[in-house]
């Protein structure tokens, strides 16, 4: 069996990433409604019964909006740090509430999910890699700067969702306030196209076959612009721009 990946939505209006094999899968974040999640999975011929857990990166609502209903209606465990859970104000069934420890893998059937820390303006922000049968995929979004943990885990991936949030010139010349611009490009903000490309070109494995450019800003980036930044450096890696409006194709590696 292969590892299947899809973005159900990616952006400040909601984030949800699917990673799994033919019988077992996880969500990283669930920031769109339960209804939209199921509609988009159905269009991709993905089964909600295969979802063994939802892993939460941080408490911002574009990553948690659909968690309560998805968990309750489909009896899905939610893995989240204690501090993030408190800050999120989610109300989950205690039997479905699970905590994880930084660097300690969670084994769910044949999937191994490893949490690692990152730089972002949240209380305990984490990202995750998912390994199955020797293949590793990772989610690298909502990252202000590239730390050792992010660089290391990216280097282990065969596929990844990588934030390319903003174009530096578009942000500088855009309508955002000076304070918001400073937050976005700060050490705990978001990755620019340039920063994301640097991570990709310096740390990617020669095994990397698939890259989803993710969490693009609606105001300060454009899908074709981000794609054009990465395409000349892609080599054998397929580049897909994840949409903030609909799901991507389900891709296997």
RONUTI-861474 format. One record per residue: residue number from 1; x, y, z of N, C-alpha, C, O, CB in turn; chain. Coordinates in steps of 0.1 Angstrom, whole numbers, plus 5000, padded with zeros to 4 digits. Glycine has a CB too. Layout:
<rotis>
pos,n.X,n.Y,n.Z,ca.X,ca.Y,ca.Z,c.X,c.Y,c.Z,o.X,o.Y,o.Z,cb.X,cb.Y,cb.Z,unit
NUM,X,Y,Z,X,Y,Z,X,Y,Z,X,Y,Z,X,Y,Z,A $
...
</rotis>
This chain:
<rotis>
pos,n.X,n.Y,n.Z,ca.X,ca.Y,ca.Z,c.X,c.Y,c.Z,o.X,o.Y,o.Z,cb.X,cb.Y,cb.Z,unit
1,5008,4988,5000,5000,5000,5000,5009,5013,5000,5020,5013,5006,4991,5000,5012,A $
2,5004,5023,4994,5010,5036,4993,5005,5045,5003,4995,5043,5010,5009,5042,4979,A $
3,5012,5056,5005,5008,5067,5014,5000,5077,5005,5006,5082,4995,5020,5074,5022,A $
4,4988,5081,5009,4980,5090,5002,4979,5103,5009,4978,5104,5021,4966,5084,5000,A $
5,4980,5114,5002,4980,5128,5008,4970,5137,5000,4969,5136,4988,4994,5134,5008,A $
6,4963,5145,5007,4955,5155,5001,4953,5167,5011,4952,5165,5023,4941,5149,4997,A $
7,4952,5179,5005,4948,5190,5013,4933,5192,5010,4929,5194,4999,4956,5203,5009,A $
8,4925,5192,5021,4911,5195,5020,4908,5210,5019,4898,5215,5014,4903,5188,5031,A $
9,4917,5218,5026,4917,5232,5025,4930,5237,5031,4935,5231,5041,4904,5238,5033,A $
10,4935,5249,5026,4947,5254,5031,4947,5269,5030,4948,5275,5019,4959,5248,5024,A $
11,4947,5276,5042,4948,5290,5042,4942,5296,5055,4938,5288,5064,4940,5296,5030,A $
12,4942,5309,5056,4937,5315,5069,4923,5313,5071,4918,5315,5082,4940,5329,5069,A $
13,4915,5308,5061,4901,5305,5063,4899,5291,5067,4887,5287,5069,4894,5308,5050,A $
14,4909,5283,5068,4907,5269,5073,4918,5260,5067,4922,5261,5056,4894,5264,5069,A $
15,4923,5250,5076,4933,5241,5072,4930,5227,5076,4925,5224,5087,4947,5245,5078,A $
16,4931,5218,5067,4929,5203,5070,4937,5195,5060,4935,5196,5048,4914,5200,5070,A $
17,4945,5186,5065,4954,5178,5057,4952,5164,5060,4952,5160,5071,4969,5182,5059,A $
18,4950,5156,5049,4948,5141,5050,4960,5134,5046,4966,5136,5036,4936,5137,5041,A $
19,4964,5124,5055,4976,5115,5052,4972,5101,5057,4968,5100,5068,4989,5121,5059,A $
20,4973,5091,5048,4970,5078,5052,4973,5068,5041,4977,5071,5030,4956,5077,5056,A $
21,4969,5055,5044,4970,5045,5034,4956,5040,5031,4947,5048,5033,4979,5032,5040,A $
22,4954,5028,5026,4941,5024,5021,4931,5022,5032,4919,5022,5030,4942,5012,5013,A $
23,4936,5019,5044,4927,5016,5055,4928,5024,5068,4920,5024,5076,4929,5001,5059,A $
24,4939,5032,5069,4942,5040,5081,4947,5054,5076,4955,5055,5067,4952,5033,5090,A $
25,4942,5064,5083,4946,5078,5079,4944,5087,5091,4937,5083,5101,4938,5083,5067,A $
26,4950,5099,5091,4949,5109,5101,4946,5122,5094,4950,5124,5082,4961,5110,5110,A $
27,4940,5131,5101,4940,5145,5098,4950,5153,5106,4952,5150,5118,4926,5151,5100,A $
28,4958,5162,5099,4965,5172,5107,4957,5185,5105,4956,5190,5095,4980,5174,5101,A $
29,4951,5189,5117,4942,5200,5118,4928,5197,5112,4927,5188,5103,4948,5212,5112,A $
30,4918,5204,5116,4905,5203,5111,4898,5216,5112,4890,5219,5121,4896,5192,5119,A $
31,4902,5225,5103,4898,5239,5104,4887,5243,5095,4883,5255,5094,4909,5247,5101,A $
32,4880,5233,5088,4868,5236,5081,4857,5228,5087,4859,5219,5095,4870,5233,5066,A $
33,4844,5231,5083,4833,5225,5089,4833,5210,5087,4839,5205,5077,4820,5231,5085,A $
34,4826,5203,5095,4824,5188,5093,4817,5185,5080,4821,5176,5073,4816,5182,5105,A $
35,4807,5193,5077,4800,5191,5064,4810,5193,5052,4810,5184,5043,4789,5201,5063,A $
36,4818,5204,5052,4827,5206,5041,4838,5195,5040,4842,5191,5030,4833,5219,5041,A $
37,4842,5191,5052,4852,5180,5053,4847,5168,5046,4854,5162,5038,4856,5177,5067,A $
38,4835,5164,5049,4829,5151,5044,4827,5153,5029,4829,5143,5021,4817,5148,5051,A $
39,4822,5164,5025,4819,5166,5010,4832,5165,5002,4832,5159,4992,4813,5180,5008,A $
40,4842,5171,5007,4855,5171,5000,4861,5157,5000,4867,5153,4990,4865,5181,5006,A $
41,4860,5150,5011,4865,5136,5012,4857,5127,5002,4863,5119,4995,4864,5130,5026,A $
42,4844,5129,5001,4836,5121,4992,4840,5124,4978,4841,5114,4970,4821,5125,4994,A $
43,4843,5136,4974,4847,5139,4960,4860,5132,4957,4863,5129,4946,4849,5154,4958,A $
44,4869,5130,4967,4882,5123,4966,4881,5108,4968,4891,5101,4967,4892,5129,4975,A $
45,4869,5103,4971,4867,5089,4974,4875,5084,4986,4880,5073,4986,4871,5080,4961,A $
46,4876,5093,4996,4882,5090,5009,4872,5087,5019,4861,5093,5019,4892,5102,5013,A $
47,4875,5078,5028,4865,5074,5038,4867,5079,5052,4878,5078,5057,4865,5058,5039,A $
48,4857,5086,5058,4859,5091,5071,4861,5080,5081,4868,5083,5091,4846,5099,5075,A $
49,4856,5068,5079,4859,5057,5088,4873,5053,5089,4877,5046,5098,4850,5045,5084,A $
50,4881,5057,5079,4896,5054,5080,4903,5063,5089,4915,5061,5092,4901,5055,5066,A $
51,4897,5075,5093,4904,5085,5101,4905,5079,5115,4895,5077,5122,4897,5098,5101,A $
52,4918,5077,5119,4920,5072,5133,4923,5082,5143,4922,5080,5155,4932,5062,5132,A $
53,4926,5095,5139,4928,5105,5148,4930,5119,5141,4932,5119,5129,4941,5103,5157,A $
54,4927,5129,5148,4930,5143,5144,4942,5148,5152,4941,5148,5165,4918,5152,5145,A $
55,4952,5153,5146,4964,5159,5153,4963,5174,5151,4962,5179,5140,4977,5153,5148,A $
56,4964,5182,5162,4962,5196,5162,4976,5203,5164,4983,5200,5173,4952,5201,5173,A $
57,4979,5212,5154,4992,5219,5155,4992,5230,5165,5002,5232,5172,4995,5224,5141,A $
58,4981,5238,5166,4980,5249,5175,4966,5253,5176,4957,5248,5169,4989,5260,5171,A $
59,4963,5263,5185,4949,5266,5189,4942,5276,5180,4930,5278,5182,4949,5272,5202,A $
60,4948,5281,5170,4941,5291,5161,4929,5285,5154,4930,5273,5150,4951,5297,5151,A $
61,4918,5292,5153,4905,5286,5149,4906,5281,5134,4898,5272,5131,4895,5297,5150,A $
62,4915,5287,5126,4916,5281,5112,4922,5267,5112,4923,5261,5101,4924,5291,5104,A $
63,4925,5262,5124,4931,5249,5125,4922,5240,5134,4924,5228,5134,4945,5249,5131,A $
64,4912,5246,5140,4904,5238,5150,4889,5239,5148,4881,5232,5155,4907,5243,5164,A $
65,4884,5247,5138,4870,5250,5137,4861,5238,5136,4850,5238,5141,4868,5259,5125,A $
66,4866,5227,5129,4857,5216,5127,4860,5204,5136,4853,5194,5135,4859,5211,5113,A $
67,4868,5206,5146,4873,5195,5154,4862,5189,5163,4860,5177,5163,4884,5199,5163,A $
68,4854,5197,5170,4844,5192,5179,4834,5183,5172,4831,5172,5177,4838,5204,5186,A $
69,4828,5188,5161,4818,5181,5155,4823,5168,5148,4817,5157,5149,4811,5189,5144,A $
70,4835,5169,5142,4841,5157,5136,4844,5146,5146,4840,5135,5144,4854,5161,5128,A $
71,4850,5150,5157,4853,5141,5168,4841,5135,5173,4840,5122,5175,4861,5148,5178,A $
72,4831,5143,5176,4818,5138,5183,4810,5129,5174,4806,5118,5178,4810,5149,5188,A $
73,4808,5133,5162,4799,5125,5152,4806,5112,5147,4799,5103,5144,4796,5134,5141,A $
74,4819,5113,5146,4826,5101,5140,4835,5094,5150,4843,5085,5146,4833,5105,5128,A $
75,4834,5097,5163,4841,5091,5173,4856,5090,5171,4863,5080,5172,4836,5076,5175,A $
76,4862,5102,5167,4876,5103,5163,4884,5109,5175,4881,5120,5180,4878,5112,5151,A $
77,4894,5102,5179,4903,5108,5190,4910,5120,5185,4913,5122,5173,4914,5098,5194,A $
78,4913,5130,5194,4920,5142,5190,4933,5143,5199,4932,5143,5211,4911,5155,5193,A $
79,4944,5144,5192,4957,5145,5199,4961,5160,5199,4962,5167,5188,4968,5137,5191,A $
80,4963,5165,5211,4965,5180,5213,4973,5181,5226,4971,5174,5235,4952,5188,5213,A $
81,4982,5191,5227,4989,5193,5240,4979,5199,5250,4969,5205,5246,5001,5202,5238,A $
82,4982,5197,5263,4973,5202,5273,4971,5217,5273,4960,5222,5274,4978,5198,5287,A $
83,4982,5224,5271,4981,5239,5270,4973,5243,5258,4966,5253,5259,4995,5245,5270,A $
84,4975,5237,5247,4968,5241,5234,4953,5238,5236,4945,5246,5232,4974,5233,5222,A $
85,4950,5227,5242,4936,5224,5245,4929,5234,5253,4918,5239,5251,4934,5210,5251,A $
86,4936,5238,5264,4931,5249,5273,4929,5262,5265,4919,5268,5267,4940,5251,5285,A $
87,4939,5266,5258,4938,5278,5250,4928,5278,5239,4922,5288,5236,4952,5282,5245,A $
88,4925,5267,5233,4916,5265,5222,4902,5267,5226,4893,5271,5218,4918,5252,5215,A $
89,4898,5264,5239,4885,5264,5244,4876,5254,5237,4864,5255,5237,4878,5278,5242,A $
90,4882,5243,5231,4874,5232,5226,4868,5224,5237,4873,5224,5249,4884,5223,5218,A $
91,4857,5218,5234,4850,5209,5244,4849,5196,5238,4839,5193,5230,4836,5215,5248,A $
92,4858,5187,5242,4859,5174,5236,4854,5163,5246,4856,5165,5258,4873,5171,5231,A $
93,4849,5152,5241,4846,5141,5249,4859,5136,5256,4869,5133,5249,4839,5129,5241,A $
94,4859,5135,5269,4872,5132,5276,4877,5118,5271,4890,5117,5271,4869,5131,5291,A $
95,4869,5109,5267,4874,5096,5262,4881,5098,5249,4889,5089,5245,4863,5086,5261,A $
96,4879,5109,5242,4885,5111,5228,4896,5121,5229,4903,5124,5219,4874,5115,5218,A $
97,4899,5127,5241,4909,5136,5242,4922,5129,5246,4923,5122,5256,4906,5147,5253,A $
98,4933,5131,5237,4946,5125,5239,4956,5136,5239,4955,5146,5231,4948,5114,5228,A $
99,4967,5134,5246,4978,5143,5246,4990,5136,5240,4991,5124,5241,4981,5148,5260,A $
100,4999,5144,5235,5012,5139,5229,5023,5146,5235,5022,5157,5241,5012,5140,5214,A $
101,5035,5140,5234,5047,5145,5239,5057,5148,5228,5059,5140,5219,5054,5136,5250,A $
102,5063,5160,5228,5072,5164,5218,5083,5153,5215,5089,5149,5225,5079,5177,5221,A $
103,5084,5149,5203,5095,5140,5199,5092,5125,5202,5099,5116,5198,5107,5143,5207,A $
104,5080,5122,5208,5076,5109,5211,5066,5104,5201,5055,5110,5201,5071,5107,5226,A $
105,5069,5094,5192,5060,5090,5182,5047,5084,5188,5047,5078,5198,5066,5080,5173,A $
106,5036,5086,5181,5023,5080,5184,5021,5069,5173,5020,5073,5161,5011,5091,5184,A $
107,5019,5057,5178,5016,5046,5168,5001,5043,5167,4995,5040,5177,5024,5033,5172,A $
108,4996,5045,5155,4982,5042,5153,4981,5032,5142,4982,5035,5130,4974,5055,5149,A $
109,4979,5019,5145,4980,5009,5135,4993,5009,5129,5004,5007,5135,4969,5011,5125,A $
110,4994,5010,5116,5006,5010,5108,5012,5024,5106,5023,5025,5100,5004,5003,5095,A $
111,5005,5034,5111,5010,5048,5109,5017,5052,5122,5013,5050,5133,4998,5058,5107,A $
112,5029,5059,5120,5037,5064,5131,5037,5079,5129,5043,5084,5120,5051,5058,5132,A $
113,5032,5087,5139,5031,5101,5138,5040,5107,5149,5039,5104,5161,5016,5106,5141,A $
114,5049,5116,5144,5059,5122,5153,5057,5137,5154,5058,5144,5144,5074,5119,5148,A $
115,5055,5142,5166,5053,5156,5168,5066,5163,5171,5075,5157,5177,5044,5159,5180,A $
116,5068,5175,5165,5080,5183,5168,5076,5198,5169,5066,5202,5163,5091,5181,5157,A $
117,5085,5205,5176,5082,5219,5179,5085,5228,5167,5093,5224,5158,5089,5224,5191,A $
118,5080,5240,5166,5082,5250,5156,5080,5263,5162,5076,5265,5173,5073,5247,5143,A $
119,5084,5274,5154,5082,5288,5158,5070,5293,5152,5068,5295,5140,5095,5296,5154,A $
120,5060,5297,5161,5048,5304,5157,5042,5310,5169,5045,5307,5180,5038,5293,5151,A $
121,5033,5320,5166,5027,5328,5177,5015,5321,5183,5004,5325,5182,5023,5342,5172,A $
122,5018,5309,5189,5008,5301,5196,5014,5296,5209,5026,5297,5211,5002,5290,5187,A $
123,5006,5290,5218,5012,5286,5231,5022,5274,5230,5032,5275,5237,5001,5283,5241,A $
124,5018,5264,5223,5027,5252,5222,5026,5247,5207,5022,5236,5205,5023,5241,5232,A $
125,5031,5254,5198,5029,5250,5184,5038,5238,5180,5049,5237,5184,5033,5262,5174,A $
126,5032,5229,5173,5038,5217,5168,5035,5214,5154,5025,5219,5149,5034,5204,5177,A $
127,5044,5207,5147,5040,5201,5134,5043,5186,5135,5047,5181,5146,5049,5207,5123,A $
128,5040,5179,5124,5040,5164,5125,5046,5158,5112,5044,5163,5101,5026,5159,5128,A $
129,5053,5147,5114,5055,5138,5103,5047,5125,5105,5045,5121,5116,5071,5135,5101,A $
130,5044,5119,5094,5036,5106,5094,5044,5096,5086,5047,5099,5074,5022,5108,5088,A $
131,5047,5085,5092,5055,5075,5085,5047,5062,5083,5040,5058,5093,5068,5072,5093,A $
132,5048,5056,5072,5041,5044,5069,5050,5036,5059,5053,5040,5048,5027,5046,5063,A $
133,5054,5024,5063,5061,5014,5055,5073,5021,5048,5076,5019,5036,5051,5009,5044,A $
134,5080,5029,5056,5093,5035,5052,5091,5048,5044,5101,5053,5039,5100,5025,5043,A $
135,5079,5052,5042,5076,5065,5035,5072,5075,5046,5063,5072,5054,5065,5063,5024,A $
136,5077,5087,5045,5074,5098,5054,5069,5110,5047,5074,5115,5038,5087,5102,5062,A $
137,5058,5115,5053,5052,5128,5049,5051,5137,5061,5049,5133,5072,5037,5126,5042,A $
138,5052,5150,5058,5052,5160,5069,5043,5172,5066,5041,5176,5054,5066,5164,5072,A $
139,5039,5179,5077,5031,5191,5075,5039,5202,5081,5043,5202,5093,5017,5190,5082,A $
140,5043,5212,5073,5052,5223,5077,5045,5236,5074,5049,5243,5065,5066,5222,5070,A $
141,5035,5240,5082,5028,5252,5080,5028,5260,5093,5031,5255,5104,5014,5250,5075,A $
142,5024,5273,5092,5024,5282,5104,5038,5282,5111,5039,5279,5123,5013,5278,5113,A $
143,5048,5286,5103,5062,5286,5108,5068,5300,5106,5068,5304,5094,5070,5275,5101,A $
144,5073,5306,5116,5078,5319,5114,5093,5319,5110,5097,5328,5102,5077,5327,5127,A $
145,5100,5309,5114,5114,5308,5110,5118,5294,5110,5112,5285,5117,5123,5317,5119,A $
146,5129,5290,5103,5133,5276,5102,5143,5273,5112,5154,5277,5112,5139,5274,5088,A $
147,5138,5265,5122,5146,5260,5133,5152,5247,5130,5149,5241,5119,5138,5260,5146,A $
148,5161,5242,5138,5167,5229,5136,5157,5217,5135,5159,5209,5126,5177,5226,5147,A $
149,5147,5218,5143,5137,5207,5143,5130,5207,5129,5128,5196,5123,5126,5209,5154,A $
150,5125,5218,5124,5119,5219,5111,5128,5214,5100,5124,5206,5092,5114,5234,5109,A $
151,5140,5219,5100,5150,5215,5090,5152,5200,5090,5153,5194,5079,5163,5223,5091,A $
152,5154,5195,5102,5157,5180,5103,5145,5172,5098,5147,5163,5089,5160,5176,5117,A $
153,5133,5175,5103,5122,5167,5099,5118,5168,5084,5114,5159,5078,5110,5170,5107,A $
154,5120,5180,5079,5118,5182,5064,5128,5174,5056,5124,5168,5046,5120,5197,5060,A $
155,5140,5172,5061,5150,5164,5054,5147,5150,5053,5153,5142,5045,5164,5167,5060,A $
156,5138,5145,5062,5134,5131,5063,5122,5128,5054,5118,5116,5053,5131,5127,5077,A $
157,5116,5137,5047,5103,5136,5041,5104,5131,5026,5113,5136,5019,5095,5148,5041,A $
158,5095,5123,5022,5093,5119,5008,5082,5128,5002,5081,5129,4990,5089,5104,5007,A $
159,5074,5134,5010,5064,5143,5006,5061,5153,5018,5063,5150,5029,5051,5136,5002,A $
160,5056,5165,5014,5054,5175,5025,5044,5185,5020,5042,5189,5009,5067,5182,5029,A $
161,5037,5191,5030,5029,5203,5029,5038,5214,5035,5040,5214,5047,5015,5202,5037,A $
162,5042,5223,5027,5051,5234,5031,5045,5248,5029,5040,5251,5018,5064,5233,5023,A $
163,5045,5255,5040,5039,5269,5039,5047,5278,5030,5060,5279,5031,5039,5275,5053,A $
164,5040,5284,5021,5046,5295,5013,5036,5307,5014,5028,5309,5005,5048,5291,4997,A $
165,5036,5314,5025,5025,5322,5029,5024,5335,5021,5014,5340,5016,5025,5325,5043,A $
166,5036,5342,5019,5035,5355,5013,5047,5358,5004,5058,5352,5006,5035,5365,5024,A $
167,5045,5366,4994,5056,5372,4986,5060,5385,4993,5052,5393,4997,5051,5375,4972,A $
168,5073,5387,4995,5078,5398,5003,5074,5411,4997,5070,5420,5005,5093,5397,5004,A $
169,5074,5413,4984,5071,5426,4978,5056,5429,4980,5052,5440,4983,5075,5426,4964,A $
170,5048,5418,4978,5033,5420,4979,5029,5424,4994,5021,5432,4996,5026,5407,4975,A $
171,5036,5417,5003,5033,5421,5017,5037,5435,5020,5030,5443,5026,5040,5411,5027,A $
172,5049,5439,5016,5054,5452,5019,5046,5463,5012,5043,5474,5018,5069,5454,5014,A $
173,5041,5461,5000,5033,5471,4993,5018,5470,4995,5010,5477,4990,5036,5470,4979,A $
174,5014,5460,5003,5000,5457,5005,4993,5466,5016,4999,5475,5021,4998,5443,5009,A $
175,4980,5464,5018,4972,5473,5026,4973,5469,5041,4967,5476,5049,4958,5472,5022,A $
176,4980,5459,5045,4980,5455,5059,4987,5466,5067,4995,5474,5062,4988,5442,5061,A $
177,4983,5467,5080,4990,5477,5089,5005,5473,5091,5008,5461,5089,4983,5478,5103,A $
178,5012,5482,5096,5027,5480,5098,5028,5469,5109,5037,5460,5108,5034,5492,5103,A $
179,5019,5469,5119,5020,5459,5130,5017,5445,5125,5024,5436,5128,5010,5463,5141,A $
180,5007,5444,5116,5004,5431,5111,5015,5426,5101,5018,5414,5101,4990,5431,5103,A $
181,5020,5434,5093,5031,5431,5085,5043,5425,5093,5049,5415,5089,5036,5442,5076,A $
182,5046,5432,5104,5057,5428,5113,5054,5415,5119,5063,5406,5120,5059,5439,5124,A $
183,5042,5412,5123,5038,5399,5128,5040,5388,5118,5046,5377,5121,5024,5399,5133,A $
184,5035,5390,5106,5036,5380,5096,5050,5376,5092,5054,5364,5091,5029,5384,5083,A $
185,5059,5386,5091,5073,5383,5087,5082,5381,5099,5094,5380,5098,5078,5394,5078,A $
186,5077,5381,5111,5085,5379,5123,5089,5365,5126,5085,5356,5118,5077,5384,5135,A $
187,5097,5363,5136,5102,5350,5139,5092,5340,5143,5094,5327,5142,5113,5351,5150,A $
188,5080,5345,5147,5069,5336,5150,5057,5338,5141,5045,5336,5146,5065,5338,5165,A $
189,5059,5342,5129,5049,5345,5120,5047,5334,5110,5043,5323,5113,5051,5358,5113,A $
190,5049,5337,5097,5047,5328,5086,5059,5328,5077,5067,5337,5077,5035,5331,5078,A $
191,5061,5317,5069,5072,5316,5059,5068,5323,5046,5057,5322,5041,5075,5302,5057,A $
192,5077,5331,5041,5076,5337,5028,5079,5327,5017,5085,5316,5020,5085,5350,5026,A $
193,5076,5330,5005,5080,5321,4994,5095,5319,4994,5100,5308,4992,5076,5327,4980,A $
194,5103,5330,4996,5117,5329,4996,5122,5320,5007,5131,5312,5005,5123,5343,4998,A $
195,5117,5321,5019,5121,5313,5031,5118,5298,5028,5126,5289,5031,5115,5318,5044,A $
196,5106,5296,5023,5102,5282,5020,5110,5276,5009,5114,5264,5010,5087,5282,5016,A $
197,5114,5284,4999,5123,5279,4989,5136,5275,4994,5142,5265,4990,5124,5289,4977,A $
198,5141,5283,5003,5154,5281,5010,5154,5267,5017,5163,5259,5016,5158,5292,5019,A $
199,5143,5265,5025,5142,5252,5031,5142,5240,5021,5148,5230,5023,5129,5251,5040,A $
200,5134,5242,5011,5132,5232,5000,5146,5229,4994,5149,5217,4992,5122,5236,4990,A $
201,5153,5239,4990,5165,5237,4982,5177,5232,4991,5186,5225,4986,5169,5249,4975,A $
202,5177,5236,5003,5188,5232,5012,5186,5219,5020,5196,5213,5024,5192,5243,5021,A $
203,5174,5216,5023,5171,5205,5032,5163,5193,5026,5162,5182,5032,5164,5210,5044,A $
204,5158,5194,5014,5150,5183,5009,5159,5171,5006,5170,5172,5002,5143,5187,4996,A $
205,5153,5159,5008,5159,5147,5005,5158,5144,4990,5149,5149,4983,5152,5135,5013,A $
206,5167,5136,4985,5166,5132,4971,5155,5123,4968,5152,5119,4957,5179,5126,4966,A $
207,5148,5118,4979,5136,5110,4978,5123,5118,4977,5113,5112,4974,5135,5101,4990,A $
208,5124,5131,4979,5112,5139,4979,5105,5139,4965,5111,5144,4956,5114,5153,4984,A $
209,5093,5134,4965,5086,5133,4952,5074,5142,4951,5069,5144,4940,5081,5119,4950,A $
210,5069,5148,4962,5057,5156,4962,5058,5167,4972,5061,5165,4983,5045,5147,4964,A $
211,5054,5179,4967,5054,5191,4976,5041,5199,4974,5039,5203,4963,5066,5200,4974,A $
212,5033,5200,4984,5022,5209,4984,5025,5223,4989,5029,5224,5001,5010,5203,4992,A $
213,5025,5233,4981,5027,5247,4986,5014,5251,4994,5003,5250,4988,5030,5257,4975,A $
214,5015,5254,5006,5003,5255,5015,5002,5268,5022,5012,5276,5023,5004,5244,5025,A $
215,4990,5271,5028,4987,5283,5036,4991,5296,5029,4996,5305,5035,4995,5282,5049,A $
216,4988,5297,5016,4991,5309,5009,4981,5320,5013,4969,5318,5016,4989,5307,4993,A $
217,4987,5332,5015,4979,5344,5018,4970,5348,5006,4974,5348,4995,4988,5355,5023,A $
218,4957,5351,5010,4949,5356,4999,4953,5370,4995,4950,5374,4983,4934,5356,5004,A $
219,4959,5378,5004,4962,5392,5001,4976,5394,4996,4979,5403,4988,4960,5400,5014,A $
220,4985,5385,5000,5000,5388,4998,5007,5377,4990,5019,5376,4991,5006,5389,5012,A $
221,4999,5369,4983,5006,5359,4975,4996,5355,4964,4984,5360,4964,5010,5346,4983,A $
222,5000,5347,4954,4992,5342,4944,4996,5328,4940,5008,5326,4939,4992,5352,4931,A $
223,4987,5319,4937,4991,5305,4934,5001,5304,4923,5011,5296,4924,4979,5297,4931,A $
224,4999,5311,4912,5009,5310,4901,5022,5316,4904,5032,5311,4900,5003,5317,4889,A $
225,5022,5327,4912,5035,5332,4917,5043,5323,4925,5055,5321,4923,5032,5345,4924,A $
226,5036,5317,4935,5043,5307,4943,5048,5295,4935,5060,5291,4937,5034,5302,4955,A $
227,5040,5290,4926,5044,5279,4918,5056,5282,4909,5065,5274,4908,5032,5275,4909,A $
228,5056,5294,4904,5067,5299,4895,5080,5300,4903,5091,5298,4898,5064,5312,4888,A $
229,5079,5303,4916,5091,5304,4924,5098,5290,4926,5110,5289,4926,5088,5310,4938,A $
230,5089,5280,4928,5095,5267,4931,5098,5259,4918,5107,5250,4919,5085,5260,4939,A $
231,5090,5260,4908,5091,5251,4897,5105,5250,4891,5110,5239,4888,5082,5256,4886,A $
232,5113,5261,4889,5127,5259,4884,5136,5251,4892,5146,5246,4888,5133,5273,4882,A $
233,5133,5249,4905,5141,5242,4914,5135,5228,4918,5141,5221,4926,5143,5250,4927,A $
234,5124,5224,4911,5117,5212,4916,5124,5199,4912,5123,5190,4920,5103,5212,4910,A $
235,5131,5199,4901,5137,5186,4897,5126,5175,4896,5116,5177,4888,5147,5181,4907,A $
236,5128,5164,4903,5118,5153,4902,5107,5154,4911,5098,5145,4912,5126,5140,4904,A $
237,5106,5165,4919,5096,5167,4929,5084,5174,4922,5085,5184,4915,5101,5176,4940,A $
238,5072,5168,4923,5059,5174,4918,5055,5185,4927,5054,5183,4939,5048,5163,4916,A $
239,5052,5196,4922,5047,5208,4929,5032,5210,4927,5028,5211,4916,5055,5221,4925,A $
240,5025,5210,4938,5010,5213,4938,5008,5225,4947,5013,5225,4958,5002,5200,4942,A $
241,5000,5234,4943,4996,5245,4951,4982,5242,4958,4972,5240,4951,4995,5259,4943,A $
242,4982,5241,4971,4970,5238,4978,4961,5250,4978,4965,5261,4981,4973,5233,4993,A $
243,4948,5248,4976,4938,5259,4975,4932,5262,4988,4932,5254,4997,4927,5255,4965,A $
244,4928,5275,4990,4921,5280,5001,4906,5279,4999,4898,5283,5007,4925,5294,5005,A $
245,4902,5273,4988,4888,5272,4984,4882,5258,4982,4870,5255,4984,4885,5280,4972,A $
246,4891,5249,4979,4887,5235,4976,4898,5225,4979,4909,5229,4982,4882,5234,4962,A $
247,4895,5212,4977,4905,5202,4979,4915,5201,4967,4911,5204,4956,4898,5189,4982,A $
248,4927,5196,4970,4936,5191,4959,4932,5177,4955,4923,5171,4961,4951,5192,4964,A $
249,4938,5172,4945,4937,5158,4942,4943,5150,4953,4952,5155,4961,4944,5155,4928,A $
250,4939,5138,4955,4945,5128,4964,4957,5122,4956,4955,5116,4946,4935,5117,4969,A $
251,4969,5124,4962,4981,5119,4955,4988,5108,4964,4987,5108,4976,4991,5131,4953,A $
252,4994,5099,4957,5000,5087,4964,5015,5088,4961,5020,5091,4950,4994,5074,4959,A $
253,5023,5083,4971,5037,5081,4970,5041,5068,4975,5052,5064,4975,5045,5093,4977,A $
</rotis>
